[in-house]
Amino acid sequence: MHITSLQNPRVKHIVKLREDKRQRKEDGLILVEGFDELTLALRCGLVPLTLLSAPGLASRALTFPNAETLTVSDAVFEKISYRENPDGHLGIFPMPRRTLAELTLSPTPLILVAESVEKPGNLGAILRTADAAGVDAVLVCDPRVDVWSPNVIRASRGAVFAVPAVEAESLEALEWLQSRRMRVLAATPSAEEEYHNVHMQEPLAIAIGTEDRGLTKLWMENADVRVKIPMFGRVNSLNVSIAAALLTYECLRQRNHARKK
């Protein structure tokens, strides 16, 4: 099937899936755009319902057994695309359903807790860090951005498919971590201890909050340790994704150093 009309019902539905979180949740569908992101989603076990391509834009072919395959005109693809300079590949997938109970943890797990992160770019960057560092999971608590929004998928470069990302309420996540005897480390500028002075070799959950307000009272009061990242300039906070990366790689540094002893 080749679609050339901008008014085609399939085209209108895809645009709605792109723009409307409620539509995605109601239909249980997500959009994945880009050859690299689609390839990673497939490698991570996601099964597409529909694969679309624009022959005038796509330089490579992408197929999957039993998936519906559609071609569209360049104009149609530019309408359904959510990025500049699209490469002509887009897939429609069932929305992954992940729960805390389904998580499989390593013997010494490391988990990132992102509370109320409000920008897709920040959440995407946190997921990329989690993938690069081999983090067991990212718990997206009380989310203000949809984990499965096209912007998060794009910002994560598909890492959202490689790292288990679970949406949960903060209390539910905290109780789950405590039931698994994981130490909770809260990042906050008000802490007295600097992050590199704190032991991070045991099972650990690193909790980070919003840039303007930080973590809520629930995490601050129930954290086993609170740490700060030293600031020497006039700005009073780091980008939340940068903070997550610093803390995550400090944990890896300590664990790698301990293994070499």
C-alpha positions as CSV (number, residue, x, y, z in Angstrom):
1,M,0.0,0.0,0.0
2,H,1.3,3.4,-1.0
3,I,-0.1,6.5,0.7
4,T,0.2,9.9,-1.0
5,S,-2.8,11.9,0.6
6,L,-2.1,14.0,3.6
7,Q,-5.8,13.5,4.5
8,N,-5.5,9.7,4.6
9,P,-7.1,8.4,7.9
10,R,-3.9,6.4,8.7
11,V,-1.8,9.6,8.4
12,K,-4.2,11.5,10.7
13,H,-4.0,8.7,13.3
14,I,-0.2,8.6,13.2
15,V,-0.1,12.4,13.7
16,K,-2.4,12.0,16.7
17,L,-0.2,9.3,18.2
18,R,2.7,11.6,17.8
19,E,1.1,14.5,19.5
20,D,-1.3,13.1,22.1
21,K,-0.2,11.1,25.2
22,R,-3.8,10.1,25.9
23,Q,-4.2,8.7,22.4
24,R,-1.0,6.6,22.8
25,K,-2.2,5.2,26.1
26,E,-5.7,4.6,24.8
27,D,-4.5,2.7,21.8
28,G,-1.5,1.1,23.5
29,L,0.8,2.2,20.7
30,I,4.0,4.1,20.3
31,L,5.9,5.5,17.4
32,V,9.6,4.8,16.7
33,E,11.3,6.9,14.0
34,G,14.7,6.5,12.5
35,F,16.6,3.6,11.1
36,D,19.0,3.3,14.1
37,E,16.2,3.6,16.7
38,L,14.0,1.0,14.9
39,T,16.9,-1.4,14.5
40,L,17.7,-1.1,18.3
41,A,14.0,-1.6,19.1
42,L,13.9,-4.8,17.0
43,R,17.2,-6.1,18.6
44,C,15.7,-5.5,22.0
45,G,12.7,-7.8,21.2
46,L,10.0,-5.3,20.3
47,V,7.7,-6.5,17.5
48,P,6.3,-3.9,15.1
49,L,2.7,-3.8,13.9
50,T,3.5,-1.5,11.0
51,L,6.7,-0.3,9.3
52,L,6.4,2.8,7.1
53,S,9.0,4.1,4.7
54,A,9.3,6.9,2.3
55,P,11.3,5.7,-0.7
56,G,12.4,9.2,-1.6
57,L,14.0,9.6,1.8
58,A,15.0,6.1,2.9
59,S,18.4,4.9,1.7
60,R,18.1,1.5,3.3
61,A,15.3,-1.1,3.5
62,L,13.9,-2.4,6.8
63,T,11.5,-5.3,7.0
64,F,10.2,-7.6,9.8
65,P,8.3,-10.9,9.5
66,N,4.5,-10.5,9.7
67,A,4.7,-6.7,10.1
68,E,2.5,-4.6,7.9
69,T,4.6,-2.7,5.4
70,L,3.5,0.7,4.0
71,T,5.2,3.2,1.7
72,V,4.3,6.9,1.8
73,S,5.2,9.9,-0.3
74,D,7.9,12.3,1.0
75,A,5.3,14.9,1.8
76,V,3.3,12.4,3.9
77,F,6.4,11.3,5.8
78,E,7.3,14.9,6.6
79,K,3.8,15.3,8.0
80,I,4.0,12.3,10.3
81,S,7.7,12.8,11.2
82,Y,8.6,14.3,14.6
83,R,12.2,15.2,13.7
84,E,14.1,17.5,11.3
85,N,15.8,15.9,8.3
86,P,13.9,12.5,8.7
87,D,15.5,9.4,7.2
88,G,12.2,8.0,5.9
89,H,11.7,5.2,8.5
90,L,8.9,5.0,11.1
91,G,7.4,2.1,13.0
92,I,4.2,1.6,15.0
93,F,4.7,-0.8,18.0
94,P,2.6,-2.0,20.9
95,M,3.4,0.1,24.0
96,P,5.8,-1.9,26.3
97,R,4.2,-2.7,29.7
98,R,6.8,-2.9,32.4
99,T,6.3,-3.2,36.1
100,L,8.6,-3.3,39.2
101,A,7.7,-6.9,39.8
102,E,9.0,-7.9,36.4
103,L,12.5,-6.4,36.9
104,T,15.5,-8.8,37.0
105,L,18.4,-7.4,38.9
106,S,22.1,-8.2,38.9
107,P,23.8,-9.5,42.0
108,T,24.9,-5.9,42.9
109,P,22.3,-3.8,41.2
110,L,22.5,-0.1,40.4
111,I,19.2,1.7,39.7
112,L,18.5,5.3,38.7
113,V,15.4,7.0,40.2
114,A,14.2,10.0,38.3
115,E,11.5,11.8,40.2
116,S,9.2,14.2,38.3
117,V,11.7,14.9,35.4
118,E,9.8,17.3,33.2
119,K,11.8,17.6,30.0
120,P,12.0,14.8,27.4
121,G,15.5,15.7,26.5
122,N,16.7,15.2,30.1
123,L,14.9,11.9,30.5
124,G,16.3,10.7,27.2
125,A,19.8,11.7,28.3
126,I,19.4,9.9,31.6
127,L,18.4,6.7,29.7
128,R,21.4,7.0,27.5
129,T,23.6,7.2,30.5
130,A,21.9,4.2,32.1
131,D,22.5,2.2,28.9
132,A,26.1,3.2,28.6
133,A,26.8,2.4,32.3
134,G,24.9,-0.9,32.4
135,V,22.4,0.3,35.0
136,D,19.8,-2.3,35.9
137,A,16.8,-0.1,35.5
138,V,15.5,3.5,35.5
139,L,12.5,4.1,37.8
140,V,10.6,7.1,36.4
141,C,8.6,8.3,39.5
142,D,5.6,10.6,39.4
143,P,6.5,11.4,35.8
144,R,5.7,14.7,34.2
145,V,6.8,13.5,30.8
146,D,5.6,10.4,29.0
147,V,8.4,7.7,28.8
148,W,7.1,6.6,25.5
149,S,6.7,10.0,23.9
150,P,8.4,10.3,20.5
151,N,10.6,13.0,22.0
152,V,12.0,10.8,24.8
153,I,12.6,7.9,22.3
154,R,14.5,10.3,20.0
155,A,16.5,11.9,22.9
156,S,17.4,8.5,24.3
157,R,18.5,7.3,20.8
158,G,16.5,4.2,21.5
159,A,18.1,3.5,24.9
160,V,14.6,3.4,26.3
161,F,14.3,0.0,24.7
162,A,17.6,-1.3,26.0
163,V,17.2,-0.2,29.6
164,P,14.2,-1.3,31.6
165,A,12.3,2.0,32.3
166,V,9.4,1.6,34.7
167,E,6.9,4.3,35.6
168,A,5.8,4.2,39.2
169,E,4.6,6.4,42.1
170,S,7.4,7.4,44.4
171,L,6.0,5.6,47.4
172,E,5.6,2.4,45.4
173,A,9.2,2.6,44.1
174,L,10.7,3.4,47.5
175,E,8.9,0.4,49.2
176,W,10.1,-1.8,46.3
177,L,13.7,-0.7,46.8
178,Q,13.5,-1.1,50.5
179,S,12.0,-4.6,50.2
180,R,15.1,-5.5,48.2
181,R,17.4,-4.0,50.8
182,M,18.9,-1.4,48.4
183,R,20.6,1.6,49.8
184,V,19.0,4.8,48.6
185,L,21.3,7.8,47.8
186,A,19.6,11.1,47.4
187,A,21.3,13.9,45.4
188,T,20.7,17.4,46.9
189,P,22.7,20.6,47.0
190,S,21.8,20.8,50.7
191,A,23.8,17.7,51.7
192,E,27.0,18.0,53.7
193,E,28.8,15.1,52.1
194,E,30.3,15.3,48.6
195,Y,29.3,12.4,46.3
196,H,32.8,11.1,45.7
197,N,33.4,10.5,49.5
198,V,30.4,8.2,49.9
199,H,30.7,4.4,49.6
200,M,28.7,3.1,46.5
201,Q,29.8,-0.5,46.1
202,E,26.7,-2.1,47.7
203,P,23.3,-2.5,45.9
204,L,22.3,1.1,45.3
205,A,19.5,3.4,44.0
206,I,20.6,6.9,43.0
207,A,17.6,9.3,43.3
208,I,17.6,12.6,41.5
209,G,14.8,15.2,41.3
210,T,13.9,18.3,39.4
211,E,16.4,21.1,38.8
212,D,14.3,23.8,40.4
213,R,12.9,21.9,43.5
214,G,15.0,18.8,43.8
215,L,13.7,15.6,45.4
216,T,10.5,15.6,47.4
217,K,10.3,15.1,51.2
218,L,9.5,11.4,50.7
219,W,12.9,10.7,49.1
220,M,14.9,13.1,51.3
221,E,13.6,11.7,54.5
222,N,13.9,8.0,53.5
223,A,17.3,8.2,51.8
224,D,20.1,6.3,53.5
225,V,22.6,8.9,52.5
226,R,22.4,12.4,51.0
227,V,25.2,13.7,48.8
228,K,26.0,16.9,46.9
229,I,27.9,17.7,43.7
230,P,30.3,20.6,44.5
231,M,29.4,23.8,42.7
232,F,32.0,26.6,42.3
233,G,30.1,29.0,40.0
234,R,27.2,31.3,40.4
235,V,24.5,28.9,39.1
236,N,23.0,26.9,41.9
237,S,22.2,23.6,40.1
238,L,23.4,21.2,37.4
239,N,21.3,19.9,34.6
240,V,19.6,16.8,36.1
241,S,21.0,14.5,33.4
242,I,24.5,15.7,34.0
243,A,24.1,15.1,37.7
244,A,22.8,11.5,37.0
245,A,25.8,10.8,34.8
246,L,28.3,12.0,37.4
247,L,26.8,10.0,40.2
248,T,26.4,6.9,38.0
249,Y,30.0,6.9,36.8
250,E,31.4,7.5,40.3
251,C,29.6,4.4,41.4
252,L,31.1,2.5,38.5
253,R,34.6,3.9,39.3
254,Q,34.4,2.7,42.9
255,R,33.1,-0.8,41.9
256,N,35.8,-1.2,39.2
257,H,38.5,-0.1,41.6
258,A,37.3,-2.6,44.2
259,R,37.3,-5.4,41.7
260,K,41.0,-4.7,40.7
261,K,42.2,-5.0,44.3
